[in-house]
Amino acid sequence: MEGEIIFNIDVMLAKRKMGLTELAQRVGITPANMSILKTGKARAVRISTLAKLCEALNCQPGDLLEYRKE
């Protein structure tokens, strides 16, 4: 039985009153790739991308990532 990592990007976007497109521009990735991260369909994420997300959203990695057991 494996758990999963959930990206809480939508929660942070709401708290920061920021749109997905604006975040994608700040991080330097396409809105399509940002959507993949947001919906949890990403198979991997680069540490540098995670760092840019934290910078853009003024948060810590733990604010974005959550582990859930199945």
PyRosetta script that sets phi, psi and omega in degrees:
from pyrosetta import init, pose_from_sequence

init()
pose = pose_from_sequence("MEGEIIFNIDVMLAKRKMGLTELAQRVGITPANMSILKTGKARAVRISTLAKLCEALNCQPGDLLEYRKE")
pose.set_psi(1, 120.8)
pose.set_omega(1, 179.7)
pose.set_phi(2, -110.5)
pose.set_psi(2, 150.3)
pose.set_omega(2, 172.6)
pose.set_phi(3, -91.9)
pose.set_psi(3, -170.9)
pose.set_omega(3, 178.8)
pose.set_phi(4, -142.2)
pose.set_psi(4, 155.3)
pose.set_omega(4, 176.0)
pose.set_phi(5, -96.9)
pose.set_psi(5, 127.4)
pose.set_omega(5, 179.6)
pose.set_phi(6, -108.2)
pose.set_psi(6, 132.8)
pose.set_omega(6, 173.2)
pose.set_phi(7, -91.4)
pose.set_psi(7, 123.4)
pose.set_omega(7, 178.7)
pose.set_phi(8, -98.2)
pose.set_psi(8, 43.3)
pose.set_omega(8, -179.1)
pose.set_phi(9, -62.8)
pose.set_psi(9, -40.0)
pose.set_omega(9, -178.2)
pose.set_phi(10, -61.6)
pose.set_psi(10, -36.7)
pose.set_omega(10, 178.2)
pose.set_phi(11, -64.2)
pose.set_psi(11, -46.2)
pose.set_omega(11, -179.1)
pose.set_phi(12, -67.5)
pose.set_psi(12, -36.9)
pose.set_omega(12, 177.0)
pose.set_phi(13, -61.4)
pose.set_psi(13, -43.1)
pose.set_omega(13, 179.6)
pose.set_phi(14, -64.2)
pose.set_psi(14, -42.8)
pose.set_omega(14, 179.7)
pose.set_phi(15, -63.8)
pose.set_psi(15, -33.8)
pose.set_omega(15, -177.5)
pose.set_phi(16, -93.8)
pose.set_psi(16, -1.0)
pose.set_omega(16, -177.6)
pose.set_phi(17, 51.2)
pose.set_psi(17, 50.6)
pose.set_omega(17, -176.7)
pose.set_phi(18, -124.8)
pose.set_psi(18, 146.6)
pose.set_omega(18, 177.6)
pose.set_phi(19, -90.6)
pose.set_psi(19, 162.4)
pose.set_omega(19, -179.2)
pose.set_phi(20, -62.2)
pose.set_psi(20, -40.2)
pose.set_omega(20, -179.2)
pose.set_phi(21, -65.1)
pose.set_psi(21, -42.5)
pose.set_omega(21, 178.1)
pose.set_phi(22, -62.4)
pose.set_psi(22, -43.1)
pose.set_omega(22, 178.8)
pose.set_phi(23, -62.9)
pose.set_psi(23, -43.5)
pose.set_omega(23, 178.8)
pose.set_phi(24, -58.4)
pose.set_psi(24, -42.0)
pose.set_omega(24, 179.1)
pose.set_phi(25, -64.6)
pose.set_psi(25, -43.4)
pose.set_omega(25, -179.6)
pose.set_phi(26, -64.7)
pose.set_psi(26, -35.9)
pose.set_omega(26, -177.9)
pose.set_phi(27, -82.6)
pose.set_psi(27, -27.0)
pose.set_omega(27, 179.4)
pose.set_phi(28, 90.6)
pose.set_psi(28, 29.2)
pose.set_omega(28, 174.7)
pose.set_phi(29, -125.5)
pose.set_psi(29, 166.1)
pose.set_omega(29, -177.8)
pose.set_phi(30, -72.8)
pose.set_psi(30, 152.0)
pose.set_omega(30, 175.3)
pose.set_phi(31, -57.5)
pose.set_psi(31, -33.6)
pose.set_omega(31, 178.1)
pose.set_phi(32, -63.3)
pose.set_psi(32, -44.5)
pose.set_omega(32, 178.3)
pose.set_phi(33, -68.0)
pose.set_psi(33, -35.3)
pose.set_omega(33, 177.2)
pose.set_phi(34, -64.5)
pose.set_psi(34, -38.6)
pose.set_omega(34, 178.2)
pose.set_phi(35, -63.6)
pose.set_psi(35, -38.9)
pose.set_omega(35, 177.6)
pose.set_phi(36, -61.9)
pose.set_psi(36, -42.4)
pose.set_omega(36, 176.7)
pose.set_phi(37, -63.9)
pose.set_psi(37, -47.0)
pose.set_omega(37, -176.2)
pose.set_phi(38, -61.4)
pose.set_psi(38, -39.2)
pose.set_omega(38, -177.2)
pose.set_phi(39, -84.5)
pose.set_psi(39, -3.2)
pose.set_omega(39, 177.6)
pose.set_phi(40, 80.8)
pose.set_psi(40, 15.5)
pose.set_omega(40, -178.9)
pose.set_phi(41, -90.4)
pose.set_psi(41, -3.2)
pose.set_omega(41, -179.9)
pose.set_phi(42, -70.6)
pose.set_psi(42, 138.9)
pose.set_omega(42, 177.2)
pose.set_phi(43, -87.3)
pose.set_psi(43, -23.4)
pose.set_omega(43, -178.7)
pose.set_phi(44, -157.2)
pose.set_psi(44, 160.4)
pose.set_omega(44, 174.4)
pose.set_phi(45, -141.1)
pose.set_psi(45, 136.6)
pose.set_omega(45, 178.6)
pose.set_phi(46, -73.3)
pose.set_psi(46, 145.9)
pose.set_omega(46, 177.1)
pose.set_phi(47, -61.0)
pose.set_psi(47, -36.9)
pose.set_omega(47, 179.1)
pose.set_phi(48, -64.3)
pose.set_psi(48, -36.2)
pose.set_omega(48, 176.9)
pose.set_phi(49, -68.4)
pose.set_psi(49, -41.6)
pose.set_omega(49, 177.1)
pose.set_phi(50, -60.7)
pose.set_psi(50, -41.6)
pose.set_omega(50, 178.8)
pose.set_phi(51, -63.6)
pose.set_psi(51, -41.1)
pose.set_omega(51, 178.8)
pose.set_phi(52, -67.1)
pose.set_psi(52, -37.3)
pose.set_omega(52, 175.6)
pose.set_phi(53, -61.3)
pose.set_psi(53, -44.6)
pose.set_omega(53, 178.8)
pose.set_phi(54, -62.4)
pose.set_psi(54, -40.4)
pose.set_omega(54, 178.4)
pose.set_phi(55, -64.0)
pose.set_psi(55, -48.2)
pose.set_omega(55, -176.6)
pose.set_phi(56, -65.9)
pose.set_psi(56, -34.9)
pose.set_omega(56, -177.1)
pose.set_phi(57, -99.0)
pose.set_psi(57, 0.1)
pose.set_omega(57, -179.7)
pose.set_phi(58, 51.7)
pose.set_psi(58, 57.3)
pose.set_omega(58, -177.2)
pose.set_phi(59, -144.3)
pose.set_psi(59, 178.9)
pose.set_omega(59, 177.1)
pose.set_phi(60, -102.4)
pose.set_psi(60, 156.8)
pose.set_omega(60, 178.5)
pose.set_phi(61, -53.1)
pose.set_psi(61, -37.5)
pose.set_omega(61, 179.8)
pose.set_phi(62, -65.5)
pose.set_psi(62, -19.2)
pose.set_omega(62, 175.5)
pose.set_phi(63, -74.6)
pose.set_psi(63, -24.5)
pose.set_omega(63, -176.5)
pose.set_phi(64, -97.8)
pose.set_psi(64, -31.1)
pose.set_omega(64, -172.8)
pose.set_phi(65, -108.3)
pose.set_psi(65, 141.6)
pose.set_omega(65, 178.4)
pose.set_phi(66, -140.8)
pose.set_psi(66, 138.7)
pose.set_omega(66, 176.4)
pose.set_phi(67, -102.3)
pose.set_psi(67, 128.8)
pose.set_omega(67, 177.8)
pose.set_phi(68, -125.4)
pose.set_psi(68, 130.5)
pose.set_omega(68, 174.8)
pose.set_phi(69, -78.7)
pose.set_psi(69, 147.6)
pose.set_omega(69, 178.5)
pose.set_phi(70, -79.8)
pose.dump_pdb("model.pdb")
